[in-house]
Amino acid sequence: MTDNNTLFRGLMQKPYEPTFVPKVDGKLYYDLPDAYLTDQYRPYGPSIQNRFGINAETRVPFPNISPPDLSFADVVSRRGVFSVFNAAHRRAAGQLIQLFLDQPNPTTLSAVAAYVRDRVNAPMFQYALAIALIHRDDTRDVEIPSFLELFPDRFVDPAVFPQLREESNLLDRGSRRAIDIPSNYTASDRVDEQRVAYWREDIGLSLHHWHWHLVYPATGPDRVVRKDRRGELFYHMHQQTIARYNIERFANGLARTLSFSQLRESIPEAYFPKIVRSSDGRAFSCRYPNQVMKDVNRVEDESTIRLADMDVSIKRIFEAIDNGYAQATNGDRVPLDNEKGIDLIGDMLEASTNSINFNYYGDYHQNGHVMLGYIHDPDNSYLEGVGVMGDLTTTMRDPLFYRWHQHIDDIFVRHKQRLPAYTSTELSFNDITVDSFDVQLNKANAPKNVLLTFWQRSQFDLGTGLDFVPEGNLFVTFTHIQHAPFSYRIQATNNGGSMRRGTVRLFLGPKVNDRGQVLPFRDQRRHMVELDKFTVNLRPGQNSIVRRSDESNLTIPYERTFRNIAASSQPGTEVFQFCNCGWPSHMLLPKGSASGLEYDFFVMISNYNQDRVEEFNENDNCNDAHMFCGLRDRRYPDARSMGYPFDRFTPNSVGSLQEFARPYRNMATTPVSIRFTNTVIART
């Protein structure tokens, strides 16, 4: 019997090569009945089998099936540009997900997927199949490739691909050299925004964003969309991303990103992505300086959005927030000024199919992406495709993504400021005292509270993502930010007479802005970013807590961010699915500065009895990045509001982080210097 990984592995490689071409380095051949072949290849069925199926080590035969009706997928051609921000594309993807979920077992699913694969848009197929595999109980052992492995053209300087093809055609696989992807190739140093291009264009960042939306799609069958606190997670993950981006800007002498809330204002930031789609050889369109958003009327893309409709949507969302209730489809008033309000607003604003009243509140967030993605050709006069802002896989590369999401975050803040400040009862933990708190590099005699960052050069195999090239490895190298491993060291006292259980919450915040001016707490609070969160048992008396940075429940390690299923040595595990959702570990810390930039590190131990939702094992494979990604098939494992204790406004009398923490013995702060060394170290 063929195992699940063999059934699906080849279907998720080389997406534009026909299914009958051997996969997995030529070792896997799908034996297709003639009915599976498209009209282009069906007349040549016997010769195809004789040519391609002879030398494969593994042959997977497929039975004849009743062909499904795929007319719904005609909204985007096989080699067209698929965007989950496009409402028509989302609906088609949702129907395809449902088709895959409806299949009774993995064998039938693989047969249907093999039939569908060469007949629908390739990125839409990969998106829908990945979501179905993640959410079916019987396919959880299937290894889901990263989008870098499937569509490397979204992330790699196109100048690299001719060199890779030359190497693959002229050299044996053992003789091929790794081709370097240049850093900061999208603009010159004369462009201020280029100072943070290394962060925006980090491949791991885009892979995180893509995989988060696989786990939390906005549209599709109810079983894949309706998850515990999904709307709040949309708010929290994006809020933390914007806060981290602003911290990075401060470190590079750039002011906080400006909210793009005035939709008719010109946009000074240009972006020339220099990405060429392998599907059609067309480049992602650029945006010139000072362009202005206009009504989108692209009949061919089934995309028609008016600025006036955006005005109506945001007006209604503001009214709901300011009134403290939303209007449901049946006319009921649903309260928002409570702990569940942020979840309702998140689904309303994104807008997912969980929206309390989609037709009334509209599709504000996603339509914004579409309008900004077509700003260069809103009516398709020049037959130009979408820009990077309109594609989920590339949107985080553009400075405008952060301006748009700063605006989205400001809308959430409008709601948060209506909620009362946390009380001392909600912030304290009786009998628990944090006596000291330091961080230290994981090496002998390292000074306390000094952390190091540097450039790291890493390698990845793109061989499974390049269509119509000889088999074998095709390595590229790329440079990214990295930090030296470190540990948090906490001394805490339990003054009670019995064991207490607590939740350790670790944060980092900027002390100064881009001009070196001390940030008032009202600004610093919005830029406090989570580093880790974990439970601890506190016995009576003194307790020493040591937590390594690589144990963070926020991040996933490099090996899982940049996973390569062809090179996997862990078949039959779940680490390639849900568990690949998580913030890239190499981006845990900000860059800092050469002389050492000082940040405030904060620790809080909260009462686990007030935090507890249900028991879970943090050491399980799928639980170690739950802060952004939740738990598979479980409730979110923290009863507190996401971002607690910094998600709500504080009294004006609180002027600094130290003043915020001073009344509470279960909190502590410490200044930490992050020093950046401008050297490149190769990953071993």
Secondary structure, DSSP 4 states (H G I P E B T S, - for coil): ---HHHHHHGGGSSTTS-TTS-BTTTTEEEE--GGGS-TTTGGGHHHHHHHHSSS-SEEEE----PPP--GGGGGS-TTS---TTSHHHHHHHHHHHHHHHTSSSHHHHHHHHHHHHTTS-HHHHHHHHHHHHHH-GGGTTSPPPPHHHH-GGGTS-TTHHHHHHHHHHHS-GGGPPPEEPPSS-SS-TTSGGGGGHHHHT-HHHHHHHHHHHHHS-SSS-HHHH--TTHHHHHHHHHHHHHHHHHHHHHHTT-PPPPP---TTS-B---B----B-TTTSPBPBPB-TTB----EEEGGGTEEE-HHHHHHHHHHHHHHHHHTEEE-TTS-EEE-SSTTHHHHHHHHHHT-TT-TTHHHH--HHHHHHHHHHTTT-TT-TT----BGGG-TTTGGGSHHHHHHHHHHHHHHHHHHTTSPPPPHHHH--TTEEEEEEEEEESSTTPPBTEEEEEEEEEEEE-TTTSTTS-SS--EEEEEEEEE--EEEEEEEEE-SSS-EEEEEEEEEEESB-TTSPBPPHHHHGGG-EEEEEEEEEE-SEEEEEEEEGGG-SSEE-HHHHT--GGG-S-TT-STTTGGG-SEEGGGSS---BTT-EEEEEEEEEEEHHHH-SS---TTSGGGTTHHHH--TTS--S--SPTTTTSSS---TT--SHHHHHTT-TTEEEEEEEEEEEEEEEE--
